[in-house]
């Protein structure tokens, strides 16, 4: 019999950045693979083992920031 790896949201700090490895479907939304804050993902993503700790970004701050693009100017 194989070993099963149980995961849950509590394994990660609330503000931690994690990597969603594959698409996660919920009744209200589709989550694409990528980097997310722990609180942004549904519990099922953790329970299904789709989430892992994100590696640090080389040469950049590992925090995700919402950066607004500069306003477009009309020429």
Secondary structure, DSSP 8 states (H G I E B T S, - for coil): --------GGGS-TT-EEEE-S-EE-SS-EE-SEEEEGGGS-HHHHHTT-EEE----TTS-SS------------
